[in-house]
Amino acid sequence: MKNLKAGFRRLKAEMQEISKDQQSIKEGQKQVRGKLEAIEAECTQLRKDTDLMIRQSAASKLNLCLMFKILKAREEGDFLKATQLAQLLRTILTRQNEQRQGSI
């Protein structure tokens, strides 16, 4: 009978220890889940930032290309072409500025 009671006490103590361990595991999982959500949010923001930089870089390349074509047309004395390219560049820059103002 004493062995049985001692066994029950030991079993009860082990169950309490297991319960504490399970609670600790749940808390750890909750913390990990929170960290993962924060990392995912940061990754999403980094993707958005990277996409914006890529678009801005492409726009800058286009603007530079037009500027060089304007210079080349002026060097060659083709002022009509230079004027048309300059107007195109102004239009593009206006649109880019409007987009920047809209995104603020």
C-alpha positions as CSV (number, residue, x, y, z in Angstrom):
1,M,0.0,0.0,0.0
2,K,2.9,2.4,0.9
3,N,4.6,1.5,-2.4
4,L,1.3,2.3,-4.3
5,K,1.0,5.7,-2.5
6,A,4.6,6.4,-3.2
7,G,4.2,5.4,-6.8
8,F,1.1,7.7,-7.1
9,R,3.0,10.6,-5.5
10,R,5.9,10.1,-7.9
11,L,3.5,9.8,-10.8
12,K,1.7,13.0,-9.7
13,A,5.0,14.8,-9.4
14,E,6.1,13.6,-12.8
15,M,2.8,14.8,-14.3
16,Q,3.2,18.2,-12.8
17,E,6.7,18.4,-14.2
18,I,5.4,17.4,-17.6
19,S,2.7,20.0,-17.4
20,K,5.2,22.7,-16.5
21,D,7.4,21.6,-19.5
22,Q,4.4,21.7,-21.8
23,Q,3.5,25.2,-20.6
24,S,7.1,26.2,-21.2
25,I,7.0,24.8,-24.7
26,K,3.8,26.6,-25.5
27,E,5.3,29.9,-24.3
28,G,8.4,29.3,-26.4
29,Q,6.3,28.5,-29.5
30,K,4.3,31.7,-28.9
31,Q,7.5,33.7,-28.8
32,V,8.9,32.0,-31.9
33,R,5.6,32.7,-33.7
34,G,5.8,36.4,-32.8
35,K,9.4,36.6,-34.0
36,L,8.5,34.9,-37.3
37,E,5.6,37.3,-37.9
38,A,8.0,40.2,-37.2
39,I,10.6,38.8,-39.7
40,E,7.9,38.2,-42.3
41,A,6.7,41.8,-42.0
42,E,10.3,43.0,-42.3
43,C,10.8,40.8,-45.4
44,T,7.7,42.3,-47.0
45,Q,8.9,45.8,-46.3
46,L,12.3,45.0,-47.7
47,R,10.7,43.6,-50.9
48,K,8.7,46.8,-51.3
49,D,11.8,48.9,-50.7
50,T,13.8,46.8,-53.2
51,D,11.0,47.1,-55.8
52,L,10.9,50.9,-55.3
53,M,14.7,51.1,-55.8
54,I,14.6,49.0,-58.9
55,R,11.8,51.2,-60.4
56,Q,13.7,54.4,-59.5
57,S,16.9,53.1,-61.0
58,A,15.1,52.2,-64.2
59,A,13.6,55.7,-64.3
60,S,17.0,57.3,-63.7
61,K,18.5,55.2,-66.5
62,L,15.8,56.3,-68.9
63,N,16.2,60.0,-67.9
64,L,20.0,59.8,-68.4
65,C,19.5,58.0,-71.8
66,L,17.2,60.8,-73.0
67,M,19.7,63.5,-71.7
68,F,22.5,61.9,-73.7
69,K,20.3,61.7,-76.8
70,I,19.5,65.4,-76.4
71,L,23.2,66.3,-76.1
72,K,24.0,64.1,-79.2
73,A,21.2,65.7,-81.2
74,R,22.4,69.2,-80.3
75,E,26.0,68.2,-81.2
76,E,24.8,67.0,-84.6
77,G,22.8,70.2,-85.1
78,D,19.4,68.3,-85.0
79,F,17.6,70.9,-82.9
80,L,14.2,69.6,-83.8
81,K,15.0,66.2,-82.4
82,A,16.7,67.8,-79.4
83,T,13.5,69.8,-78.7
84,Q,11.3,66.8,-79.1
85,L,13.5,64.7,-76.8
86,A,13.6,67.6,-74.2
87,Q,9.8,67.8,-74.3
88,L,9.6,64.0,-73.8
89,L,12.0,64.3,-70.9
90,R,9.9,67.1,-69.3
91,T,6.8,65.0,-69.6
92,I,8.4,62.0,-68.1
93,L,9.9,64.0,-65.2
94,T,6.5,65.6,-64.6
95,R,4.8,62.2,-64.3
96,Q,7.6,60.9,-62.0
97,N,7.1,63.9,-59.8
98,E,3.3,63.5,-59.7
99,Q,3.8,59.8,-58.8
100,R,6.2,60.7,-56.0
101,Q,3.7,63.3,-54.7
102,G,0.9,60.8,-54.8
103,S,2.9,58.2,-52.9
104,I,3.8,60.5,-50.0
